[in-house]
């Protein structure tokens, strides 16, 4: 104000009063300019036109206009929390990852749970797969285990992912259904994609309507590798086991809860953490070598298959505790960027073709979602260990590197020389021998689409089986096309008679001829025999 005198009282046209701030913070513009009135735009006369000169109003509205960023193309609806991962097993014999080098080591963690299909504003208790993405801020960089609450996936090859997601999301003409798999496009796609049948069994089971995020398992899904200091590799699968146990609601409850409280799951997590009832999960691994993997009747590189825990028991290696809610949903949960490609030395990829596609997809999509390659500098994404490289500039660059050198190799000395790659501490890919023809092919070992679906069905209690039958009946009952329903029944006949007959009766349809399997499934065997065949071939 003129002469540096403090601003006096300002009365707005709505009658609100702005007074000098005696204590607390003064409201400023984004440039830090203190503002005397944030509720009345600058006018020529009490009832006159608003002036373009009003930088405070223009800046406020300009920023508001750009508040939204694109929601995630999948897993748009999510909820996050902070926590700690404590290592409980020394795995240095099989991995050189520092996180597993010492029992008792604590690592900061951030987790985002999500649904897959629904938009950001959809409801929590849709029948859907749940995302279970964990960021571990290790001393050797961020390690993301970007998993789901179901151990298998719909497709074997990432090139199908855009089709899968187009089919499961709302239909493009009518823009519904918004958050359900109960529609023609999804089941039409599945009926032509038999590899998806196994995952739909899980999706139609009670696992897809969890009681809360706290009562879910999590799975890394793919086979990964551990690599030790000697360069030796073992295959590994990651599992999160809730110490709270597993619980689901039933469909009837899910429908009512969605209506009464669409935020049921996020409220549950917030309430649990803020009242000190911290949810915990054990991280367990299944570890096996290449020779053992060869014995299975399925391929460990096929993400539509799981490795039965009876064949490769789980070994608990750490515990995750979520003990802090976010300060700000946008800054943390919305801006967090998980990526399957974020792995520390000692962890490596297998040749799962779905995983390789994901390793491209996450970084790529995050550029359009977060708008700049510098999203790694956002507090939620920034590693907690030192970062030193020659990546420079770009939109929203916040780092201020000093000195003359921004390239390597360079001939400078001392600290001027900048960082250098280190063959001892640095990440080295597992040196896997590779041979074969370059071609668009899929291995014959990926061809059995029904055996594990059947094993899952028979592993369920009669009540749970009944829920699966009812879920298929409900979901397929929403399909307008009898051909889609019929094709789905033809697949279900290859899974289990009780399932196919139950769903056909529910739909009031005759049973068609079973679908021709790509490879003869092991469906006629009782589960124990099937397991031994899986193991012994
Ligand atoms: C997001 C899991 C397959 C592309 C996510 C998220 C999870 C997840 C948990 C949410 C991350 C978050 O909370 O921010 C999985 C699992 C898969 C799978 C377990 C299979 C095993 C794929 C495939 C692709 C893909 C095959 C593409 C080829 C994406 C994209 C996002 C996403 C683009 C949005 C990421 C973002 O905007 O930050 N996925 N996904 N996913 N996934 Fe996947």
Boltz pocket constraint, residues with backbone or C-beta under 6 A from the ligand:
constraints:
  - pocket:
      binder: B
      contacts: [[A, 71], [A, 72], [A, 73], [A, 74], [A, 75], [A, 78], [A, 112], [A, 113], [A, 114], [A, 130], [A, 131], [A, 132], [A, 133], [A, 146], [A, 147], [A, 148], [A, 152], [A, 153], [A, 157], [A, 158], [A, 161], [A, 219], [A, 220], [A, 221], [A, 222], [A, 303], [A, 333], [A, 336], [A, 337], [A, 338], [A, 354], [A, 357], [A, 358], [A, 361], [A, 362], [A, 365], [A, 366], [A, 369]]
      max_distance: 6.0
